């Protein structure tokens, strides 16, 4: 494990009961000026599933799997819900941890998918506490690619159609954020396209594939990455396997946007559709985390990389 004496899995967090939903969403959007009407709309997605996001359960499963393959203690903390990262780091300090590798559950560049995790690390760390080292992006790591290829292969087998089209999906972000992702810009989309191409190569798949976007949440006047997955499906006529390449677990945006909305649309269109699983606790993905810990310590991204989005100014009195 190199110089690390612990591993911290740092994730987004999610509610685990109906009473958690609104406080969780308020944590997610704090300071962003999101209208309460929008929060209530998103809250209904969670309440449809009993107010429980699958992400915390899946993170517990990932932590359990990691404890089987790494030789140091494994901890878990979240940005937006219990267990909060700051509480976890205090526990790590009490346990005598000096230096921990941080595995953020997002494999690509971008403000929300990378830079914000650096901000989390700065916020939850404290003088005299453990040194926290964020591991690198992993969308092109052979372990991620192999695990994702297996999930796609399973979905192709379930679909049972030789003429299937692969439609890779990732979280949409404002076009302005996409342009500034990475040191030279454009890295979020470029990394996702590379990952999708590598998965196709691992499968030996030579058919058509697309990269589309899901889970847009911004105001309509702000341009976001397109096409939206639903708009794209409406234009297709051949069987489809949806591949959530931008996610590592089947959390709420995957199960609602793809398993509810996309499946409903496909049924209305008479479009055969299967959804590939996320990598989750695939053994090759779990081993990948250990391999990242064994690499030379990563060089942190420059401070100018993936700047935060500009917040709209409050109206003047």
N, C-alpha and C positions, 0 to 999 in steps of 0.2 A: 504493500500500500504506500510505498514511497515514504514521504515525511509526514503523512497524515496519521493521526491517531483516532479519527472518527469520520463518519460520513453523515452529512445532513441532507435529507431529501427536502427540498424547499418547493412548495406548491402553492396553488391558488386558493384552495379551500372551498368548502361548500356546506350548505345547511344540512342538518340531520334530523329535522322535524319541522312541522308547520310553523311553529313559533319562531324558528330561526330564520325564516326566509327573508322577511323585510329587514331585520337588523343586518343580515349578511349582505343583501343588495345595497343597503346604505353604506356599508364599509367599502364595497366595490367602487361606488361612484362618488365617494366623498370628495368634495371640492370641484366636481366637474359640472355642476349645474344641470344635472339630468332631471327633467320634470318628473314629479311623483306619478303622473299618469303612466309614464313609460315603465317605472319600477313596478307598478301594479300589474301592468301587462306581462312583464317578465315573471313576476311572482306567480302568475297563473300557470306558467310552464312548470314551475317547481311543484305547485300544489297538485297538478295533474298526477304527479308521482309521489303523493303523500308528503310533500315538502322536503323530500330527501334527495340530495344529489348523490350519484354513485361515486363521486370522485374521492371522498374520504375513505370509503371502504376499499376502493382500488388502491389508494396509497398505502393503507395498512397491509394489503396483500403484497404490494411491491416491497415495502420495508421487510416483511417476513421473508420474502424470497431473497432479498439482498443479504440478509443475515446468514443465509446458507452459503454465500459465495465470497463474502469479504471477511477479512480477519480483524476488523475493528468494529466498535459499537456503531450502530446505525440509529440515527435520530430522525424525527420528522416534524416539520413546522410549516405553517401556512401564512399567506399574506392577509387573507380576509376572514378567516374563521378558525375556531379552535381545532387543533392546538396552534396558537399563534407562534410565529417564529421567534419573537422576543422571549416568550416564556421558555421555549425549547432551548435557546442559547443560554439562558440563565441556568437551566438544568445541566447543560453540557459543562458549563464552567464549574458548577458544584461537583460534577463528576470528575473534574481534573483534566478535561479535554484542553489541549493546547493549540492544535491546528486541525481543522476539519475541511475535507473536500465538500463542496456544495454541489449537489446534483439538482439543478432546476428542471422541473418537468415540462420543459419547452425546448425544442431542439434547434430553433432558427433565430436569425437576427431580427431586429426590430425593437421599438420602444417597449411595447407590452410583453413581447416574448423574450427579451434579453435585458435591455437597459434597466427596466424596472426591477429585475432581480438583483442587479448591482445596487440599485437604490435600497432594496429590501435589506441586503447584506450590510450596507452602511448604517441603516436605521436600527437593525436588531443587534449589531455588535456593540461592544462597549470596552472602554479602557480596562485592561487586565483580563478581558475575556478571551475566548479562543480566537485565533486567526481563522478567517473564513475565506476559502479560495473557490471561486466559481469555476466549474469545469466548462470546457469548450462546447460550442455547438456540435450536435451529433447527427444531424440529418443525413449526412453522407457516410456515417460510420458503417462498416460492414455488418455490425451486429444489428443496428436499426434496420438497415436495408433487408437483411435476411429475414428478420422477424416480420417486417411488413410484407415481404413477398409471400411468406407462409400464410399470413392472414388473407391476402388477395387470392392465393391458390385455393384456400378453403372456400371462399365465397364463389369463385368460379365453378368449383365442384358442386356447390349447392345449386347454383343457377343452372348448370348443365347445358349451357349453350355455347357453341363454338364461335358464334358471331358476336360475343359480348364486347362492349366498349368500356374501357376503364375511364372513370371520371374521378380524378383526384380532387379532394376538397381541403381547404384551409380557411382559417378565420379571416374574413375581410378586414381591412384596415383603411383609414383615409389615404387617398392617393398621395397627399402631402407627406404622410409618415412613410409610405412605401418608397418615395423618392429619396428620403434621407436615411433609410435603413442601411447600416454598415458604413465603413469609413468613406466609401466613394458613392454611396447611395445605391438603391435598387437591390440590395442583397437579400431582403426577405423573399421576394418573388423568385430571384435567381436560385437561391438555395432550395426552395420548394420544387422548382422545375428540375433541378439536378437530382433531388431525391426521387421524384417521380420517374425520371428517366432511368435511374439506377435500379429501381424496383422492377421496371419493365425488363431491363436487361437481365436481372437475376431470375425472372420468370421465363425468359426466352420468349416474351410476348412481343409480337411484331405488329399487332393491330393498332387501331387509332386510340389515342388517349387525350385527355384534356385536363387542364388545371382550372378549377372554378372556385368560387368563394361563398362563404356562408356566414350567418350570424351577424350581419350588419346591424348596428345599433345607433348610428349617428343621425343627425338631422338631415332631411332630404336635400337641403341645399348644399351639403358638403359632399364632394365626389369621393366615393369609396371604390376599392378594387372590384371590378366586374369581369365576367358575368356572374350573377348570383346563381347558385346551384339550381334553384327552382326554375328560373328563366331558361337556363341551359337545358334542363331535362325536357321542358316543353317543346324544344326544337328537335329532339332526337326521336328516332323511330326504331332503333335497334336495342337489344337488351343491354342493360347497364349494370356494372359493378361500381358502387360508390366506394371510394378509398379515402378515409379521413387521414391523409398523410400529415396534416398539420397538428395532430393531437396524439398524445401517448396513452390516453385512457378514455373510456366511454363515458365522459361526463355529460352534464345536462345539455350542452349545446350540440353534442353528437346525437344523443338519444332523442332529443326533441326535433332538431332541425332535419335530421336525416331519417330517423326511425319513425317519426310521426309525420312531419310535413312532406318530406320527399316521398315517403312510401304512399301517403295518401294521394299525392299528385300522380305518381306512377300508376296507381290503381285506376284513377280517373282516366288516364291516357291509355290504359291497356298496355303499359310498358313493363316488360319483365325487368325486375330490379332486385339486386342483392346488395347488402352493405358489408364490406370487409370489416373485421374487427380491428381495433387498435392494438398496438404491440403489448400493452398491459404488462403481464408477467411472463411473457414468452421467454424461455430460458436463454435464447441468444441475446435478447435485449438486456436481461438481467446481467449476464456476463459482460455485456458491453460497458455497464457502469463500472464494474471492477477494472476493466481494461482502461477506461478513461482515468481512473485513479492511479494507474501504473504508468501513465504517460508523463513526460516532463511537465513540470508545473506550467499551466497556460499563461500566456501574456495577457493581462487585462485589456479589454477593448479601450481605445482612446476615449477621453472624456467627451469629445465632439461627436462620437458615434451614436447614431439612433437618438437624436434629441427628443425631449418630451413634446407632445403636441401643444400647440398654442391654445390656451383657454380663451373663450370669448369674454370680452370685458363686460362687467356688470353695467347695466344701464345707469346713466348719470341722473341724479335727482334734478 
